[in-house]
Amino acid sequence: MEDFYRIIDMPTNMRELGVTPSEEQLQTMAHMCSLAAGGCKGSAKKLYEEDMLAIYRMAL
């Protein structure tokens, strides 16, 4: 998927978007995502706030 995004000149991470959130901001984003999802999201694999935070960290 990243290769396709690069071919069409789309960013593949937050830094390429010019976004460099602090750890505190990442935690806030994960918390807000968790609240919006009602605590967890997903059916095949349930994602909780800690999982969402890990995803945001990987997206840096």
C-alpha distance matrix in Angstrom:
0.0 3.8 5.4 5.2 6.3 8.7 9.9 10.9 12.3 10.8 11.3 9.0 12.1 15.6 17.4 15.6 16.8 20.2 20.5 22.0 23.5 26.2 26.3 28.7 26.4 23.5 26.1 27.2 23.8 23.3 26.8 26.5 23.3 25.4 28.3 26.5 25.1 28.7 28.2 25.2 22.3 20.8 22.5 20.9 20.5 22.6 21.3 24.3 24.8 24.4 21.0 19.9 21.4 19.5 16.1 17.4 18.6 15.2 13.8 16.5
3.8 0.0 3.8 5.4 5.0 6.1 8.6 10.0 10.2 8.9 8.7 6.1 9.4 13.1 14.2 12.3 14.2 17.3 17.9 19.3 21.2 23.9 24.3 26.9 24.7 21.9 24.8 26.1 22.8 22.7 26.4 26.2 23.4 25.7 28.6 27.0 26.1 29.6 28.9 26.2 23.7 22.7 24.7 23.3 22.3 24.0 22.3 24.8 24.8 24.1 21.0 19.8 20.6 18.6 15.4 16.2 16.8 13.5 11.8 13.9
5.4 3.8 0.0 3.8 5.5 5.1 6.2 8.8 9.7 9.8 10.5 9.0 12.5 16.1 16.7 14.3 16.4 19.4 20.6 22.1 24.3 27.1 27.6 30.3 28.1 25.5 28.5 29.8 26.5 26.5 30.2 29.9 27.1 29.4 32.3 30.6 29.7 33.2 32.6 29.8 27.2 25.9 27.7 26.1 25.4 27.4 25.8 28.5 28.5 27.8 24.6 23.5 24.3 22.2 19.2 19.9 20.3 16.9 15.4 17.1
5.2 5.4 3.8 0.0 3.8 5.4 5.0 6.5 8.6 8.6 10.5 9.8 13.5 16.8 17.9 15.2 16.5 19.9 21.1 23.2 25.3 28.3 29.0 31.4 28.8 26.3 29.3 30.1 26.7 26.8 30.3 29.6 26.7 29.2 31.8 29.7 28.8 32.5 32.3 29.6 26.6 25.3 27.1 25.7 25.5 27.4 26.0 28.8 29.0 28.7 25.5 24.0 25.2 23.6 20.2 20.8 21.9 18.7 16.7 18.7
6.3 5.0 5.5 3.8 0.0 3.8 5.4 5.3 6.1 4.9 6.8 6.7 10.5 13.5 14.6 11.7 12.8 16.3 17.5 19.8 21.9 25.1 26.1 28.3 25.6 23.4 26.6 27.2 23.7 24.2 27.8 26.9 24.3 27.0 29.5 27.4 26.9 30.7 30.5 28.1 25.3 24.5 26.8 25.9 25.2 26.6 24.8 27.3 27.0 26.9 24.0 22.1 23.0 21.8 18.3 18.3 19.5 16.8 14.2 15.9
8.7 6.1 5.1 5.4 3.8 0.0 3.8 5.4 4.8 5.7 7.0 7.4 10.9 14.0 14.1 10.9 12.9 15.9 17.7 19.7 22.4 25.5 26.7 29.2 26.6 24.6 28.0 28.8 25.6 26.3 29.9 29.2 26.8 29.6 32.2 30.3 30.0 33.7 33.3 31.0 28.4 27.7 30.0 28.9 28.1 29.5 27.5 29.7 29.2 28.8 26.0 24.3 24.7 23.2 20.1 19.8 20.4 17.6 15.2 16.2
9.9 8.6 6.2 5.0 5.4 3.8 0.0 3.8 5.5 7.7 10.2 11.0 14.6 17.5 17.7 14.4 16.0 19.0 21.1 23.3 26.0 29.1 30.4 32.8 30.2 28.2 31.5 32.2 28.8 29.5 33.0 32.1 29.6 32.4 34.9 32.8 32.4 36.1 36.0 33.5 30.7 29.7 31.7 30.6 30.2 31.8 30.1 32.6 32.3 32.1 29.1 27.4 28.1 26.6 23.3 23.3 24.1 21.2 18.8 19.9
10.9 10.0 8.8 6.5 5.3 5.4 3.8 0.0 3.8 5.7 9.2 10.9 14.4 16.8 17.3 13.8 14.5 17.8 19.8 22.6 25.1 28.5 30.0 32.0 29.1 27.4 30.7 30.9 27.5 28.4 31.8 30.5 28.1 31.2 33.3 30.9 30.8 34.6 34.8 32.6 29.7 29.0 31.1 30.4 30.1 31.4 29.7 32.0 31.6 31.8 29.0 26.8 27.7 26.7 23.2 22.8 24.1 21.6 18.8 20.0
12.3 10.2 9.7 8.6 6.1 4.8 5.5 3.8 0.0 3.8 6.6 9.2 12.2 14.2 14.2 10.5 11.5 14.4 16.8 19.5 22.3 25.7 27.5 29.6 26.7 25.2 28.7 29.0 25.8 27.1 30.5 29.3 27.2 30.4 32.5 30.4 30.6 34.3 34.4 32.4 29.8 29.5 32.0 31.5 30.7 31.7 29.5 31.5 30.7 30.7 28.2 25.9 26.3 25.4 22.2 21.3 22.3 20.1 17.0 17.6
10.8 8.9 9.8 8.6 4.9 5.7 7.7 5.7 3.8 0.0 3.8 6.5 9.4 11.3 12.1 8.7 9.0 12.5 14.2 17.1 19.5 22.9 24.6 26.5 23.5 21.9 25.3 25.5 22.2 23.4 26.8 25.5 23.4 26.6 28.7 26.6 26.8 30.6 30.7 28.7 26.2 26.1 28.8 28.4 27.5 28.3 26.0 27.9 27.1 27.3 24.8 22.4 22.9 22.3 18.9 17.9 19.3 17.3 14.0 15.0
11.3 8.7 10.5 10.5 6.8 7.0 10.2 9.2 6.6 3.8 0.0 3.8 5.8 7.6 8.4 5.3 6.1 9.5 11.0 13.5 16.0 19.3 20.9 23.0 20.2 18.6 22.1 22.5 19.4 20.7 24.2 23.2 21.4 24.5 26.8 25.0 25.4 29.0 28.7 27.0 24.8 25.0 28.0 27.6 26.2 26.7 24.2 25.7 24.6 24.5 22.3 19.8 19.9 19.3 16.1 14.8 15.9 14.1 10.7 11.3
9.0 6.1 9.0 9.8 6.7 7.4 11.0 10.9 9.2 6.5 3.8 0.0 3.8 7.2 8.5 6.7 8.1 11.3 11.8 13.5 15.6 18.6 19.6 22.0 19.5 17.3 20.6 21.5 18.3 19.0 22.7 22.2 20.0 22.8 25.5 24.0 23.8 27.4 26.8 24.7 22.6 22.6 25.4 24.7 23.2 23.9 21.4 23.1 22.2 21.8 19.4 17.3 17.5 16.3 13.2 12.5 13.3 11.0 8.0 9.3
12.1 9.4 12.5 13.5 10.5 10.9 14.6 14.4 12.2 9.4 5.8 3.8 0.0 3.8 5.6 5.5 6.8 9.1 8.8 9.9 11.9 14.8 15.8 18.3 15.9 13.8 17.2 18.3 15.4 16.2 19.9 19.7 17.9 20.7 23.3 22.3 22.4 25.8 24.9 23.2 21.6 22.1 25.2 24.8 22.7 23.0 20.0 21.2 19.8 19.3 17.3 15.1 14.6 13.8 11.0 9.6 10.1 8.5 5.1 5.7
15.6 13.1 16.1 16.8 13.5 14.0 17.5 16.8 14.2 11.3 7.6 7.2 3.8 0.0 3.8 5.4 5.0 6.5 5.1 6.6 8.5 11.8 13.4 15.4 12.8 11.3 15.0 15.6 13.0 14.6 18.0 17.6 16.5 19.5 21.8 20.9 21.6 24.9 24.0 22.9 21.7 22.8 26.2 26.3 24.0 23.7 20.4 21.0 19.0 18.7 17.4 14.7 13.7 13.8 11.5 8.8 9.6 9.4 5.9 5.1
17.4 14.2 16.7 17.9 14.6 14.1 17.7 17.3 14.2 12.1 8.4 8.5 5.6 3.8 0.0 3.8 5.2 4.9 5.1 5.8 9.1 11.9 14.1 16.5 14.3 13.3 17.0 17.9 15.8 17.6 20.8 20.7 19.9 22.8 25.1 24.4 25.3 28.4 27.4 26.3 25.3 26.4 29.7 29.6 27.2 27.0 23.7 24.1 22.0 21.3 20.2 17.8 16.3 16.0 14.3 11.6 11.3 11.1 8.3 5.9
15.6 12.3 14.3 15.2 11.7 10.9 14.4 13.8 10.5 8.7 5.3 6.7 5.5 5.4 3.8 0.0 3.8 5.3 7.3 9.3 12.4 15.6 17.7 20.0 17.5 16.4 20.2 20.8 18.3 20.0 23.3 22.8 21.7 24.8 27.0 25.8 26.6 30.0 29.3 28.0 26.5 27.2 30.4 30.2 28.2 28.3 25.2 26.1 24.3 23.9 22.3 19.9 19.0 18.5 16.2 14.0 14.1 13.2 10.1 8.8
16.8 14.2 16.4 16.5 12.8 12.9 16.0 14.5 11.5 9.0 6.1 8.1 6.8 5.0 5.2 3.8 0.0 3.8 5.4 8.7 11.3 14.9 17.3 18.9 15.9 15.3 19.0 18.9 16.3 18.5 21.6 20.5 19.6 23.0 24.8 23.4 24.6 27.9 27.7 26.6 25.2 26.3 29.6 29.8 27.9 27.7 24.6 25.3 23.3 23.4 22.1 19.2 18.4 18.7 16.2 13.6 14.6 14.3 10.7 9.8
20.2 17.3 19.4 19.9 16.3 15.9 19.0 17.8 14.4 12.5 9.5 11.3 9.1 6.5 4.9 5.3 3.8 0.0 3.8 6.5 9.7 13.0 15.9 17.5 14.8 14.9 18.6 18.6 16.6 19.1 22.0 21.1 20.8 24.2 25.8 24.8 26.3 29.4 28.9 28.3 27.2 28.7 32.2 32.5 30.3 29.7 26.4 26.6 24.2 24.2 23.3 20.5 19.1 19.6 17.7 14.6 15.0 15.4 12.3 10.2
20.5 17.9 20.6 21.1 17.5 17.7 21.1 19.8 16.8 14.2 11.0 11.8 8.8 5.1 5.1 7.3 5.4 3.8 0.0 3.8 6.1 9.7 12.5 13.9 11.0 11.1 14.9 14.8 12.9 15.5 18.3 17.6 17.5 20.7 22.3 21.7 23.2 26.2 25.5 25.1 24.4 26.1 29.7 30.2 27.8 26.9 23.4 23.3 20.7 20.8 20.3 17.3 15.7 16.6 15.0 11.6 12.2 13.3 10.3 8.4
22.0 19.3 22.1 23.2 19.8 19.7 23.3 22.6 19.5 17.1 13.5 13.5 9.9 6.6 5.8 9.3 8.7 6.5 3.8 0.0 3.8 6.6 9.5 11.4 9.3 9.5 13.1 13.8 12.6 14.9 17.6 17.7 17.9 20.7 22.5 22.4 23.9 26.5 25.4 25.1 24.8 26.7 30.2 30.5 27.8 26.8 23.2 22.7 19.8 19.4 19.3 16.7 14.4 15.2 14.4 10.9 10.4 12.2 10.1 7.2
23.5 21.2 24.3 25.3 21.9 22.4 26.0 25.1 22.3 19.5 16.0 15.6 11.9 8.5 9.1 12.4 11.3 9.7 6.1 3.8 0.0 3.8 6.6 7.9 5.6 6.2 9.7 10.1 9.5 12.0 14.2 14.5 15.2 17.8 19.4 19.8 21.4 23.7 22.4 22.5 22.7 25.0 28.6 29.2 26.3 24.9 21.1 20.2 17.0 16.8 17.2 14.6 12.0 13.6 13.3 9.6 9.5 12.2 10.6 8.4
26.2 23.9 27.1 28.3 25.1 25.5 29.1 28.5 25.7 22.9 19.3 18.6 14.8 11.8 11.9 15.6 14.9 13.0 9.7 6.6 3.8 0.0 3.8 5.3 5.1 6.3 8.7 9.8 10.5 12.4 14.2 15.3 16.4 18.3 19.9 21.0 22.5 24.4 22.7 23.1 23.8 26.2 29.8 30.3 27.1 25.5 21.7 20.3 16.8 16.1 17.3 15.2 12.0 13.6 14.4 11.0 10.0 13.3 12.7 10.2
26.3 24.3 27.6 29.0 26.1 26.7 30.4 30.0 27.5 24.6 20.9 19.6 15.8 13.4 14.1 17.7 17.3 15.9 12.5 9.5 6.6 3.8 0.0 3.8 5.4 5.0 6.2 8.6 9.8 10.6 12.2 14.2 15.2 16.4 18.3 19.9 21.0 22.5 20.4 20.7 21.8 24.3 27.7 28.2 24.7 23.0 19.3 17.5 14.1 13.0 14.6 13.0 9.4 11.0 12.7 9.8 8.4 12.1 12.5 10.7
28.7 26.9 30.3 31.4 28.3 29.2 32.8 32.0 29.6 26.5 23.0 22.0 18.3 15.4 16.5 20.0 18.9 17.5 13.9 11.4 7.9 5.3 3.8 0.0 3.8 5.4 5.1 6.2 8.7 9.9 10.5 12.3 14.2 15.3 16.5 18.3 19.9 21.1 19.2 20.2 21.6 24.5 28.0 29.0 25.6 23.4 19.7 17.4 13.7 13.4 15.6 13.7 10.5 13.1 14.6 11.7 11.3 15.1 15.1 13.7
26.4 24.7 28.1 28.8 25.6 26.6 30.2 29.1 26.7 23.5 20.2 19.5 15.9 12.8 14.3 17.5 15.9 14.8 11.0 9.3 5.6 5.1 5.4 3.8 0.0 3.8 5.4 5.0 6.1 8.6 9.7 10.4 12.1 14.1 15.2 16.3 18.2 19.9 18.5 19.3 20.3 23.1 26.8 27.9 24.8 22.7 19.0 17.2 13.6 13.9 15.4 12.7 10.1 13.0 13.5 10.1 10.7 14.2 13.3 12.2
23.5 21.9 25.5 26.3 23.4 24.6 28.2 27.4 25.2 21.9 18.6 17.3 13.8 11.3 13.3 16.4 15.3 14.9 11.1 9.5 6.2 6.3 5.0 5.4 3.8 0.0 3.8 5.4 5.0 6.2 8.5 9.9 10.5 12.2 14.2 15.2 16.4 18.3 16.6 16.8 17.6 20.1 23.7 24.5 21.4 19.5 15.7 14.3 10.9 10.8 11.8 9.3 6.5 9.2 9.7 6.5 7.3 10.8 10.4 9.9
26.1 24.8 28.5 29.3 26.6 28.0 31.5 30.7 28.7 25.3 22.1 20.6 17.2 15.0 17.0 20.2 19.0 18.6 14.9 13.1 9.7 8.7 6.2 5.1 5.4 3.8 0.0 3.8 5.4 5.1 6.1 8.6 9.8 10.5 12.2 14.2 15.2 16.4 14.3 15.1 16.6 19.5 22.9 24.0 20.7 18.4 14.7 12.4 8.7 8.8 10.9 9.0 6.2 9.5 11.0 8.7 9.4 13.0 13.3 13.2
27.2 26.1 29.8 30.1 27.2 28.8 32.2 30.9 29.0 25.5 22.5 21.5 18.3 15.6 17.9 20.8 18.9 18.6 14.8 13.8 10.1 9.8 8.6 6.2 5.0 5.4 3.8 0.0 3.8 5.5 5.0 6.1 8.5 9.7 10.4 12.1 14.1 15.2 13.9 15.3 16.7 20.0 23.5 25.1 22.1 19.5 15.9 13.6 10.0 11.4 13.3 10.6 8.9 12.5 13.2 10.6 12.2 15.6 15.1 15.1
23.8 22.8 26.5 26.7 23.7 25.6 28.8 27.5 25.8 22.2 19.4 18.3 15.4 13.0 15.8 18.3 16.3 16.6 12.9 12.6 9.5 10.5 9.8 8.7 6.1 5.0 5.4 3.8 0.0 3.8 5.4 5.2 6.1 8.5 9.9 10.5 12.2 14.2 13.3 13.9 14.5 17.5 21.2 22.8 20.0 17.7 14.1 12.6 9.4 11.1 11.9 8.5 7.7 11.2 10.8 8.2 10.7 13.5 12.4 13.1
23.3 22.7 26.5 26.8 24.2 26.3 29.5 28.4 27.1 23.4 20.7 19.0 16.2 14.6 17.6 20.0 18.5 19.1 15.5 14.9 12.0 12.4 10.6 9.9 8.6 6.2 5.1 5.5 3.8 0.0 3.8 5.5 5.0 6.1 8.6 9.8 10.4 12.2 10.5 10.8 11.8 14.8 18.3 19.7 16.7 14.3 10.7 8.9 5.7 7.5 8.4 5.3 5.0 8.7 8.8 7.4 9.9 12.5 12.3 13.6
26.8 26.4 30.2 30.3 27.8 29.9 33.0 31.8 30.5 26.8 24.2 22.7 19.9 18.0 20.8 23.3 21.6 22.0 18.3 17.6 14.2 14.2 12.2 10.5 9.7 8.5 6.1 5.0 5.4 3.8 0.0 3.8 5.4 5.1 6.2 8.6 9.8 10.6 8.9 10.5 12.4 15.9 19.3 21.2 18.3 15.3 12.0 9.4 6.0 8.7 10.6 8.3 8.1 11.8 12.4 11.2 13.4 16.2 16.1 17.2
26.5 26.2 29.9 29.6 26.9 29.2 32.1 30.5 29.3 25.5 23.2 22.2 19.7 17.6 20.7 22.8 20.5 21.1 17.6 17.7 14.5 15.3 14.2 12.3 10.4 9.9 8.6 6.1 5.2 5.5 3.8 0.0 3.8 5.4 5.0 6.1 8.6 9.9 9.6 11.3 12.4 16.0 19.5 21.8 19.4 16.4 13.4 11.5 8.8 11.9 12.9 9.9 10.5 14.1 13.8 12.2 15.1 17.6 16.7 17.9
23.3 23.4 27.1 26.7 24.3 26.8 29.6 28.1 27.2 23.4 21.4 20.0 17.9 16.5 19.9 21.7 19.6 20.8 17.5 17.9 15.2 16.4 15.2 14.2 12.1 10.5 9.8 8.5 6.1 5.0 5.4 3.8 0.0 3.8 5.4 5.1 6.2 8.7 8.4 8.8 9.1 12.5 16.1 18.3 16.0 13.4 10.4 9.3 7.5 10.7 10.7 7.5 9.3 12.4 11.4 10.6 13.9 15.7 14.8 16.8
25.4 25.7 29.4 29.2 27.0 29.6 32.4 31.2 30.4 26.6 24.5 22.8 20.7 19.5 22.8 24.8 23.0 24.2 20.7 20.7 17.8 18.3 16.4 15.3 14.1 12.2 10.5 9.7 8.5 6.1 5.1 5.4 3.8 0.0 3.8 5.4 5.1 6.2 4.9 5.9 7.6 11.3 14.6 17.0 14.5 11.3 8.6 6.7 5.3 9.1 9.6 7.6 9.6 12.6 12.4 12.4 15.2 17.1 17.0 19.1
28.3 28.6 32.3 31.8 29.5 32.2 34.9 33.3 32.5 28.7 26.8 25.5 23.3 21.8 25.1 27.0 24.8 25.8 22.3 22.5 19.4 19.9 18.3 16.5 15.2 14.2 12.2 10.4 9.9 8.6 6.2 5.0 5.4 3.8 0.0 3.8 5.4 5.1 5.6 8.2 10.0 13.8 16.8 19.6 17.6 14.2 12.1 10.0 8.7 12.4 13.4 11.3 12.9 16.2 16.0 15.5 18.4 20.5 20.0 21.8
26.5 27.0 30.6 29.7 27.4 30.3 32.8 30.9 30.4 26.6 25.0 24.0 22.3 20.9 24.4 25.8 23.4 24.8 21.7 22.4 19.8 21.0 19.9 18.3 16.3 15.2 14.2 12.1 10.5 9.8 8.6 6.1 5.1 5.4 3.8 0.0 3.8 5.5 7.6 8.9 9.3 12.7 15.9 18.9 17.4 14.4 12.5 11.5 10.7 14.5 14.5 11.9 14.1 17.1 16.1 15.6 19.0 20.6 19.6 21.7
25.1 26.1 29.7 28.8 26.9 30.0 32.4 30.8 30.6 26.8 25.4 23.8 22.4 21.6 25.3 26.6 24.6 26.3 23.2 23.9 21.4 22.5 21.0 19.9 18.2 16.4 15.2 14.1 12.2 10.4 9.8 8.6 6.2 5.1 5.4 3.8 0.0 3.8 5.6 5.7 5.6 9.1 12.1 15.2 13.9 10.9 9.5 9.2 9.6 13.2 12.7 10.8 13.7 16.1 15.1 15.5 18.8 20.0 19.4 22.0
28.7 29.6 33.2 32.5 30.7 33.7 36.1 34.6 34.3 30.6 29.0 27.4 25.8 24.9 28.4 30.0 27.9 29.4 26.2 26.5 23.7 24.4 22.5 21.1 19.9 18.3 16.4 15.2 14.2 12.2 10.6 9.9 8.7 6.2 5.1 5.5 3.8 0.0 3.8 5.9 7.5 10.9 13.3 16.6 15.2 11.8 11.0 9.7 10.3 14.0 14.2 12.9 15.5 18.1 17.7 18.2 21.2 22.7 22.5 24.9
28.2 28.9 32.6 32.3 30.5 33.3 36.0 34.8 34.4 30.7 28.7 26.8 24.9 24.0 27.4 29.3 27.7 28.9 25.5 25.4 22.4 22.7 20.4 19.2 18.5 16.6 14.3 13.9 13.3 10.5 8.9 9.6 8.4 4.9 5.6 7.6 5.6 3.8 0.0 3.8 7.1 10.5 12.9 15.7 13.6 9.9 8.6 6.5 7.2 10.7 11.3 10.7 13.0 15.5 15.7 16.5 19.0 20.6 21.0 23.3
25.2 26.2 29.8 29.6 28.1 31.0 33.5 32.6 32.4 28.7 27.0 24.7 23.2 22.9 26.3 28.0 26.6 28.3 25.1 25.1 22.5 23.1 20.7 20.2 19.3 16.8 15.1 15.3 13.9 10.8 10.5 11.3 8.8 5.9 8.2 8.9 5.7 5.9 3.8 0.0 3.8 6.9 9.5 12.0 9.9 6.2 5.3 4.6 7.0 9.9 9.3 9.2 12.2 13.9 13.7 15.2 17.8 18.8 19.3 22.0
22.3 23.7 27.2 26.6 25.3 28.4 30.7 29.7 29.8 26.2 24.8 22.6 21.6 21.7 25.3 26.5 25.2 27.2 24.4 24.8 22.7 23.8 21.8 21.6 20.3 17.6 16.6 16.7 14.5 11.8 12.4 12.4 9.1 7.6 10.0 9.3 5.6 7.5 7.1 3.8 0.0 3.8 7.1 9.7 8.2 5.6 5.1 6.8 9.2 11.7 10.0 9.3 13.0 14.2 13.0 14.8 17.7 18.1 18.2 21.3
20.8 22.7 25.9 25.3 24.5 27.7 29.7 29.0 29.5 26.1 25.0 22.6 22.1 22.8 26.4 27.2 26.3 28.7 26.1 26.7 25.0 26.2 24.3 24.5 23.1 20.1 19.5 20.0 17.5 14.8 15.9 16.0 12.5 11.3 13.8 12.7 9.1 10.9 10.5 6.9 3.8 0.0 3.8 6.2 5.7 4.6 6.1 9.1 12.0 13.8 11.3 11.3 15.1 15.4 13.9 16.3 19.1 18.7 18.9 22.4
22.5 24.7 27.7 27.1 26.8 30.0 31.7 31.1 32.0 28.8 28.0 25.4 25.2 26.2 29.7 30.4 29.6 32.2 29.7 30.2 28.6 29.8 27.7 28.0 26.8 23.7 22.9 23.5 21.2 18.3 19.3 19.5 16.1 14.6 16.8 15.9 12.1 13.3 12.9 9.5 7.1 3.8 0.0 3.8 5.4 5.7 8.7 11.6 15.0 16.5 14.0 14.6 18.3 18.3 17.0 19.7 22.2 21.5 22.0 25.6
20.9 23.3 26.1 25.7 25.9 28.9 30.6 30.4 31.5 28.4 27.6 24.7 24.8 26.3 29.6 30.2 29.8 32.5 30.2 30.5 29.2 30.3 28.2 29.0 27.9 24.5 24.0 25.1 22.8 19.7 21.2 21.8 18.3 17.0 19.6 18.9 15.2 16.6 15.7 12.0 9.7 6.2 3.8 0.0 3.8 6.5 9.5 12.9 16.4 17.0 14.0 15.3 18.8 17.9 16.7 19.9 21.9 20.7 21.6 25.2
20.5 22.3 25.4 25.5 25.2 28.1 30.2 30.1 30.7 27.5 26.2 23.2 22.7 24.0 27.2 28.2 27.9 30.3 27.8 27.8 26.3 27.1 24.7 25.6 24.8 21.4 20.7 22.1 20.0 16.7 18.3 19.4 16.0 14.5 17.6 17.4 13.9 15.2 13.6 9.9 8.2 5.7 5.4 3.8 0.0 3.8 6.3 9.7 13.1 13.3 10.4 12.1 15.3 14.4 13.6 16.9 18.7 17.8 19.0 22.4
22.6 24.0 27.4 27.4 26.6 29.5 31.8 31.4 31.7 28.3 26.7 23.9 23.0 23.7 27.0 28.3 27.7 29.7 26.9 26.8 24.9 25.5 23.0 23.4 22.7 19.5 18.4 19.5 17.7 14.3 15.3 16.4 13.4 11.3 14.2 14.4 10.9 11.8 9.9 6.2 5.6 4.6 5.7 6.5 3.8 0.0 3.8 6.5 10.1 11.1 8.9 10.3 13.6 13.6 13.2 16.0 18.1 17.9 19.0 22.2
21.3 22.3 25.8 26.0 24.8 27.5 30.1 29.7 29.5 26.0 24.2 21.4 20.0 20.4 23.7 25.2 24.6 26.4 23.4 23.2 21.1 21.7 19.3 19.7 19.0 15.7 14.7 15.9 14.1 10.7 12.0 13.4 10.4 8.6 12.1 12.5 9.5 11.0 8.6 5.3 5.1 6.1 8.7 9.5 6.3 3.8 0.0 3.8 6.8 7.9 5.5 6.6 9.9 10.2 9.9 12.4 14.6 14.8 15.9 18.8
24.3 24.8 28.5 28.8 27.3 29.7 32.6 32.0 31.5 27.9 25.7 23.1 21.2 21.0 24.1 26.1 25.3 26.6 23.3 22.7 20.2 20.3 17.5 17.4 17.2 14.3 12.4 13.6 12.6 8.9 9.4 11.5 9.3 6.7 10.0 11.5 9.2 9.7 6.5 4.6 6.8 9.1 11.6 12.9 9.7 6.5 3.8 0.0 3.8 5.5 5.2 6.3 8.7 10.0 10.7 12.5 14.4 15.5 16.7 19.2
24.8 24.8 28.5 29.0 27.0 29.2 32.3 31.6 30.7 27.1 24.6 22.2 19.8 19.0 22.0 24.3 23.3 24.2 20.7 19.8 17.0 16.8 14.1 13.7 13.6 10.9 8.7 10.0 9.4 5.7 6.0 8.8 7.5 5.3 8.7 10.7 9.6 10.3 7.2 7.0 9.2 12.0 15.0 16.4 13.1 10.1 6.8 3.8 0.0 3.8 5.4 5.0 6.2 8.7 9.8 10.5 12.3 14.3 15.3 17.2
24.4 24.1 27.8 28.7 26.9 28.8 32.1 31.8 30.7 27.3 24.5 21.8 19.3 18.7 21.3 23.9 23.4 24.2 20.8 19.4 16.8 16.1 13.0 13.4 13.9 10.8 8.8 11.4 11.1 7.5 8.7 11.9 10.7 9.1 12.4 14.5 13.2 14.0 10.7 9.9 11.7 13.8 16.5 17.0 13.3 11.1 7.9 5.5 3.8 0.0 3.8 5.5 5.1 6.3 8.8 10.0 10.6 12.5 14.4 16.0
21.0 21.0 24.6 25.5 24.0 26.0 29.1 29.0 28.2 24.8 22.3 19.4 17.3 17.4 20.2 22.3 22.1 23.3 20.3 19.3 17.2 17.3 14.6 15.6 15.4 11.8 10.9 13.3 11.9 8.4 10.6 12.9 10.7 9.6 13.4 14.5 12.7 14.2 11.3 9.3 10.0 11.3 14.0 14.0 10.4 8.9 5.5 5.2 5.4 3.8 0.0 3.8 5.4 5.0 6.3 8.7 9.8 10.6 12.5 14.8
19.9 19.8 23.5 24.0 22.1 24.3 27.4 26.8 25.9 22.4 19.8 17.3 15.1 14.7 17.8 19.9 19.2 20.5 17.3 16.7 14.6 15.2 13.0 13.7 12.7 9.3 9.0 10.6 8.5 5.3 8.3 9.9 7.5 7.6 11.3 11.9 10.8 12.9 10.7 9.2 9.3 11.3 14.6 15.3 12.1 10.3 6.6 6.3 5.0 5.5 3.8 0.0 3.8 5.4 5.1 6.3 8.7 9.9 10.6 13.0
21.4 20.6 24.3 25.2 23.0 24.7 28.1 27.7 26.3 22.9 19.9 17.5 14.6 13.7 16.3 19.0 18.4 19.1 15.7 14.4 12.0 12.0 9.4 10.5 10.1 6.5 6.2 8.9 7.7 5.0 8.1 10.5 9.3 9.6 12.9 14.1 13.7 15.5 13.0 12.2 13.0 15.1 18.3 18.8 15.3 13.6 9.9 8.7 6.2 5.1 5.4 3.8 0.0 3.8 5.4 5.1 6.2 8.7 9.8 11.2
19.5 18.6 22.2 23.6 21.8 23.2 26.6 26.7 25.4 22.3 19.3 16.3 13.8 13.8 16.0 18.5 18.7 19.6 16.6 15.2 13.6 13.6 11.0 13.1 13.0 9.2 9.5 12.5 11.2 8.7 11.8 14.1 12.4 12.6 16.2 17.1 16.1 18.1 15.5 13.9 14.2 15.4 18.3 17.9 14.4 13.6 10.2 10.0 8.7 6.3 5.0 5.4 3.8 0.0 3.8 5.5 5.1 6.2 8.7 10.3
16.1 15.4 19.2 20.2 18.3 20.1 23.3 23.2 22.2 18.9 16.1 13.2 11.0 11.5 14.3 16.2 16.2 17.7 15.0 14.4 13.3 14.4 12.7 14.6 13.5 9.7 11.0 13.2 10.8 8.8 12.4 13.8 11.4 12.4 16.0 16.1 15.1 17.7 15.7 13.7 13.0 13.9 17.0 16.7 13.6 13.2 9.9 10.7 9.8 8.8 6.3 5.1 5.4 3.8 0.0 3.8 5.4 5.1 6.2 9.0
17.4 16.2 19.9 20.8 18.3 19.8 23.3 22.8 21.3 17.9 14.8 12.5 9.6 8.8 11.6 14.0 13.6 14.6 11.6 10.9 9.6 11.0 9.8 11.7 10.1 6.5 8.7 10.6 8.2 7.4 11.2 12.2 10.6 12.4 15.5 15.6 15.5 18.2 16.5 15.2 14.8 16.3 19.7 19.9 16.9 16.0 12.4 12.5 10.5 10.0 8.7 6.3 5.1 5.5 3.8 0.0 3.8 5.4 5.0 6.8
18.6 16.8 20.3 21.9 19.5 20.4 24.1 24.1 22.3 19.3 15.9 13.3 10.1 9.6 11.3 14.1 14.6 15.0 12.2 10.4 9.5 10.0 8.4 11.3 10.7 7.3 9.4 12.2 10.7 9.9 13.4 15.1 13.9 15.2 18.4 19.0 18.8 21.2 19.0 17.8 17.7 19.1 22.2 21.9 18.7 18.1 14.6 14.4 12.3 10.6 9.8 8.7 6.2 5.1 5.4 3.8 0.0 3.8 5.4 5.6
15.2 13.5 16.9 18.7 16.8 17.6 21.2 21.6 20.1 17.3 14.1 11.0 8.5 9.4 11.1 13.2 14.3 15.4 13.3 12.2 12.2 13.3 12.1 15.1 14.2 10.8 13.0 15.6 13.5 12.5 16.2 17.6 15.7 17.1 20.5 20.6 20.0 22.7 20.6 18.8 18.1 18.7 21.5 20.7 17.8 17.9 14.8 15.5 14.3 12.5 10.6 9.9 8.7 6.2 5.1 5.4 3.8 0.0 3.8 5.4
13.8 11.8 15.4 16.7 14.2 15.2 18.8 18.8 17.0 14.0 10.7 8.0 5.1 5.9 8.3 10.1 10.7 12.3 10.3 10.1 10.6 12.7 12.5 15.1 13.3 10.4 13.3 15.1 12.4 12.3 16.1 16.7 14.8 17.0 20.0 19.6 19.4 22.5 21.0 19.3 18.2 18.9 22.0 21.6 19.0 19.0 15.9 16.7 15.3 14.4 12.5 10.6 9.8 8.7 6.2 5.0 5.4 3.8 0.0 3.8
16.5 13.9 17.1 18.7 15.9 16.2 19.9 20.0 17.6 15.0 11.3 9.3 5.7 5.1 5.9 8.8 9.8 10.2 8.4 7.2 8.4 10.2 10.7 13.7 12.2 9.9 13.2 15.1 13.1 13.6 17.2 17.9 16.8 19.1 21.8 21.7 22.0 24.9 23.3 22.0 21.3 22.4 25.6 25.2 22.4 22.2 18.8 19.2 17.2 16.0 14.8 13.0 11.2 10.3 9.0 6.8 5.6 5.4 3.8 0.0
